Amino acid sequence: MKTKKIKLLARFLLLLPLCAALLGAGCEKDEMSESVLNGKWILLGFGNDSTGEFTSEPESEPKSSYVVFDNGELVAYSVTNRSFDMKYLIKGENKLSVEPGKLTLVGGDTAWGQRFLTLIGEIFEFGIHEDVLKLYYENQKFMKFKKETK
């Protein structure tokens, strides 16, 4: 009888990790993959969640500023300049860590493009809803993007 109890207990202990994994017990939530952001995102404007303000891209600069995410690599383009050698890492559910890179300065950029390139290195959080991306750079201030679809 004692041998049966020991064997039963051993089987139970062997199956316990499998049961816990299936039920999600004791498991930490996996971090989101960088690929969730992959693609080209076109800047629509700058906003502030606390005030409800939103400034749309000027009509004179249609789709002139955008960012490309590619599995941990990040390149931002403005009117005539771009950032490169930037890296990003998703930390937690919506947290983002950006490693600033280099910036080309060939002139001819607008205040809109300069603002975008300056702030892209300061993003720390993101939110995606369908094909709209918000990149937060200061408290509740954000840049709003639409995913380019071909």
C-alpha positions in Angstrom: 0.0 0.0 0.0 2.8 2.4 0.9 4.5 1.7 -2.5 1.3 2.5 -4.3 1.0 5.9 -2.5 4.7 6.7 -3.3 4.2 5.8 -7.0 0.9 7.9 -7.1 2.6 10.8 -5.5 5.6 10.6 -7.9 3.2 10.6 -10.9 1.4 13.6 -9.5 4.6 15.5 -9.0 5.7 14.7 -12.5 2.4 15.9 -14.0 2.2 19.1 -11.8 4.4 21.3 -14.0 2.4 20.3 -17.1 -0.9 21.0 -15.4 0.3 24.4 -14.2 1.5 25.3 -17.7 -1.8 24.3 -19.2 -3.7 26.4 -16.7 -1.3 29.3 -16.8 -0.6 29.0 -13.1 2.7 30.3 -11.9 3.7 31.5 -15.4 4.8 35.0 -16.1 3.3 36.7 -19.1 5.6 36.5 -22.1 6.9 39.8 -23.4 5.4 41.0 -26.6 7.5 40.5 -29.7 9.2 43.4 -31.5 7.4 42.2 -34.7 4.1 43.6 -33.5 5.4 47.0 -34.6 7.0 45.9 -37.9 6.2 47.9 -40.9 6.1 51.5 -42.2 4.0 53.9 -40.0 3.2 57.3 -41.4 3.0 60.3 -39.0 -0.6 61.8 -38.8 0.1 64.3 -36.0 0.9 65.1 -32.4 -1.5 64.9 -29.6 -2.1 65.1 -25.9 -4.4 62.6 -24.1 -4.9 64.9 -21.1 -6.0 67.9 -23.0 -7.6 66.2 -26.0 -5.5 68.5 -28.3 -4.3 67.1 -31.7 -2.3 68.8 -34.4 -2.5 67.1 -37.8 0.3 67.0 -40.3 0.3 70.1 -42.4 -1.2 69.7 -45.9 2.1 71.0 -47.3 3.9 67.9 -46.0 1.7 64.9 -46.9 3.3 61.7 -45.6 6.6 63.4 -45.3 7.5 61.9 -41.9 7.4 58.2 -41.1 9.0 55.5 -39.1 10.0 52.0 -40.1 10.1 49.2 -37.4 11.9 46.0 -38.4 12.4 43.4 -35.7 14.3 45.6 -33.2 15.7 48.1 -35.8 14.1 51.5 -36.1 14.6 54.1 -38.8 12.7 57.5 -38.8 12.4 59.7 -41.9 11.4 63.3 -42.1 11.3 65.6 -45.1 15.0 65.5 -46.0 16.7 63.9 -43.0 16.6 60.6 -41.2 17.7 58.8 -38.1 19.4 55.4 -38.3 21.2 52.8 -36.2 18.4 53.1 -33.7 17.3 50.0 -31.9 14.1 49.3 -29.9 13.0 46.7 -27.4 9.5 46.1 -26.1 9.6 45.8 -22.4 6.3 44.6 -20.8 3.0 45.0 -22.4 3.2 48.5 -23.9 6.6 49.8 -22.7 9.2 50.6 -25.3 13.0 51.2 -24.9 14.7 53.1 -27.7 18.4 53.3 -28.1 19.1 56.5 -30.0 21.1 56.3 -33.2 22.6 58.8 -35.6 20.8 61.5 -37.5 21.5 62.8 -40.9 21.4 66.6 -41.3 21.3 67.5 -45.0 19.2 70.6 -44.5 15.9 71.6 -46.0 13.9 70.1 -43.2 10.8 71.7 -41.8 9.9 72.4 -38.2 7.4 69.5 -38.5 10.2 67.1 -39.6 12.7 68.4 -37.0 10.1 68.0 -34.2 9.4 64.4 -35.3 13.0 63.4 -35.5 13.8 65.0 -32.1 10.9 63.2 -30.3 11.3 59.8 -31.9 14.3 59.1 -29.6 12.3 59.9 -26.5 9.4 57.4 -26.9 8.8 55.1 -24.0 5.4 53.6 -24.5 3.1 52.7 -27.4 -0.5 51.7 -28.1 -1.9 50.0 -31.2 -5.5 49.9 -32.2 -6.1 48.2 -35.6 -3.8 50.2 -38.0 -3.2 53.2 -35.7 -0.1 53.5 -33.6 0.5 56.0 -30.8 4.0 56.5 -29.6 4.2 58.3 -26.2 7.1 60.6 -25.6 6.2 62.6 -22.5 3.5 61.8 -20.0 0.3 61.8 -22.1 1.8 63.4 -25.2 2.0 61.2 -28.3 2.7 61.0 -32.0 -0.1 59.3 -33.9 0.7 57.1 -37.0 -1.2 55.1 -39.5 0.2 51.8 -40.9 1.0 51.9 -44.6 -0.8 49.2 -46.4 0.1 48.3 -50.0 
